[in-house]
């Protein structure tokens, strides 16, 4: 786990990040739990806006930018205290 955390930290600290950081693994291995519950506590002090999207159910790669934009907008609302209630 620490090797993944260290790789993510190095990626986020890089001046020239392009693309995305992908975590692959079998279904049910704990990827989502790791990203949502463990990783945020390990990334304190990194000054980057971090969003997560799932590629599950995407039928066309053209959907990815829309999911990223939506995740970014929701993150900004959350940080401003204006997140919409579901």
NUSE-755505 format. One record per residue: residue in one letter; x, y, z of N, C-alpha, C, O in turn. Coordinates in steps of 0.1 Angstrom, whole numbers. Example, Ala and Ser with C-alpha at 12.3 -4.5 7.8 and 13.67 -1.06 7.14 Angstrom:
BEGIN
r,nxx,nyy,nzz,caxx,cayy,cazz,cxx,cyy,czz,oxx,oyy,ozz
a,132,-57,78,123,-45,78,132,-33,78,142,-33,85
s,128,-22,71,137,-11,71,129,0,79,134,11,80
# end
This chain:
BEGIN
r,nxx,nyy,nzz,caxx,cayy,cazz,cxx,cyy,czz,oxx,oyy,ozz
x,8,-12,0,0,0,0,9,13,0,6,22,-7
x,19,13,8,28,25,9,34,28,-5,37,40,-8
x,37,18,-13,43,20,-26,33,28,-35,37,36,-43
x,20,24,-34,10,32,-41,9,46,-36,8,55,-44
x,9,48,-23,8,61,-17,20,70,-22,18,81,-26
x,32,64,-21,44,71,-25,43,75,-40,48,86,-44
x,38,66,-49,37,69,-63,27,80,-65,30,89,-74
x,16,80,-58,6,90,-60,12,104,-55,10,114,-62
x,19,104,-44,25,116,-39,35,122,-49,34,134,-52
x,43,113,-54,53,118,-64,46,124,-77,50,134,-82
x,35,117,-81,28,122,-92,22,135,-89,22,145,-98
x,15,137,-78,9,150,-74,19,161,-72,15,173,-74
x,31,158,-67,41,168,-65,48,172,-77,55,182,-77
x,47,164,-88,54,167,-100,49,180,-106,37,183,-106
x,57,188,-112,53,201,-118,46,199,-131,38,207,-135
x,49,188,-138,43,186,-151,35,173,-152,38,164,-160
x,24,172,-144,16,160,-145,7,162,-157,0,172,-159
x,6,151,-164,-3,151,-176,-11,138,-175,-5,128,-170
x,-23,138,-178,-31,126,-178,-36,123,-164,-39,132,-157
x,-38,110,-161,-44,106,-149,-36,95,-142,-27,89,-148
x,-38,93,-130,-32,82,-122,-43,71,-121,-53,74,-115
x,-40,60,-126,-49,49,-126,-45,38,-116,-33,34,-116
x,-55,33,-109,-53,22,-100,-61,10,-105,-73,12,-106
x,-55,-1,-109,-62,-12,-114,-61,-23,-104,-51,-25,-97
x,-71,-31,-104,-72,-43,-96,-84,-51,-98,-94,-45,-103
x,-85,-63,-93,-97,-71,-94,-108,-65,-87,-107,-57,-77
x,-120,-68,-92,-132,-63,-85,-133,-68,-71,-130,-80,-68
x,-136,-59,-62,-137,-62,-47,-124,-62,-40,-124,-66,-28
x,-113,-58,-46,-100,-58,-39,-98,-47,-30,-88,-46,-22
x,-106,-37,-30,-105,-25,-21,-100,-12,-27,-96,-3,-20
x,-101,-11,-40,-96,1,-46,-104,14,-42,-98,24,-38
x,-117,13,-42,-125,24,-39,-124,27,-24,-123,39,-20
x,-123,18,-15,-121,20,-1,-108,27,1,-107,36,9
x,-97,22,-6,-84,28,-4,-85,43,-8,-79,52,-1
x,-91,46,-20,-91,60,-25,-99,69,-16,-95,80,-14
x,-111,64,-12,-120,73,-4,-116,73,11,-119,84,17
x,-111,63,17,-110,62,31,-95,63,36,-93,69,47
x,-86,58,29,-72,57,34,-64,69,27,-57,76,35
x,-64,70,14,-56,79,7,-57,94,12,-47,100,13
x,-69,99,14,-70,113,17,-62,117,30,-56,128,30
x,-61,108,39,-53,110,51,-38,110,49,-30,116,56
x,-34,103,38,-20,102,35,-15,114,26,-3,115,24
x,-24,122,21,-21,132,12,-21,146,18,-22,156,10
x,-21,147,31,-21,160,37,-9,169,33,2,163,31
x,-12,181,30,-1,190,26,2,191,12,11,198,7
x,-5,183,4,-3,184,-11,-13,193,-17,-25,191,-16
x,-8,204,-23,-17,215,-27,-21,212,-42,-17,219,-51
x,-29,202,-44,-35,199,-56,-50,196,-54,-54,190,-44
x,-58,199,-64,-72,195,-63,-73,181,-68,-70,178,-80
x,-78,172,-60,-79,158,-63,-93,154,-65,-102,156,-57
x,-96,148,-77,-109,142,-79,-107,128,-84,-97,124,-89
x,-118,120,-81,-118,106,-85,-130,104,-94,-141,108,-91
x,-128,96,-104,-139,91,-112,-138,76,-114,-126,71,-114
x,-148,70,-117,-148,56,-120,-150,55,-135,-158,62,-141
x,-143,46,-141,-145,43,-156,-156,32,-158,-159,29,-169
x,-162,27,-147,-172,17,-148,-184,22,-156,-189,33,-153
x,-188,15,-166,-200,19,-173,-198,28,-184,-207,32,-192
x,-185,33,-186,-183,42,-197,-183,35,-210,-175,25,-212
x,-191,39,-220,-192,33,-233,-183,39,-243,-180,33,-254
x,-179,52,-240,-171,59,-250,-161,68,-243,-165,74,-233
x,-149,68,-247,-139,76,-240,-142,91,-240,-137,99,-232
x,-151,96,-249,-156,110,-249,-163,113,-236,-165,125,-233
x,-168,103,-229,-175,106,-216,-166,110,-205,-170,116,-195
x,-153,106,-206,-144,108,-195,-142,123,-191,-143,127,-179
x,-140,132,-201,-139,146,-197,-151,152,-190,-150,160,-181
x,-163,147,-194,-175,152,-187,-176,147,-172,-180,154,-163
x,-171,134,-170,-171,129,-157,-161,137,-148,-163,140,-137
x,-149,140,-154,-139,147,-147,-144,161,-144,-142,166,-133
x,-150,168,-153,-155,181,-151,-166,181,-140,-166,190,-131
x,-175,171,-140,-185,170,-130,-179,168,-116,-183,174,-106
x,-169,159,-116,-162,156,-103,-155,169,-98,-155,171,-86
x,-149,176,-107,-142,189,-103,-152,199,-97,-150,205,-87
x,-163,201,-104,-174,210,-100,-179,206,-86,-181,215,-78
x,-182,194,-85,-187,189,-72,-176,191,-61,-180,194,-49
x,-164,189,-64,-153,191,-54,-152,206,-50,-151,209,-38
x,-154,215,-59,-153,229,-57,-165,233,-48,-164,241,-39
x,-177,228,-51,-189,231,-43,-187,226,-29,-191,232,-19
x,-181,214,-28,-179,208,-15,-169,217,-6,-172,219,6
x,-159,222,-13,-149,230,-6,-155,244,-2,-151,250,8
x,-165,248,-10,-171,261,-7,-183,259,2,-189,269,7
x,-186,247,6,-197,245,15,-211,246,8,-221,248,15
x,-211,245,-5,-223,246,-13,-227,233,-20,-234,234,-30
x,-223,222,-15,-226,209,-22,-241,207,-22,-247,209,-12
x,-246,202,-33,-260,199,-34,-263,186,-27,-255,177,-26
x,-274,186,-21,-279,174,-14,-286,165,-24,-293,170,-33
x,-283,152,-23,-289,142,-32,-303,139,-28,-310,132,-34
# end
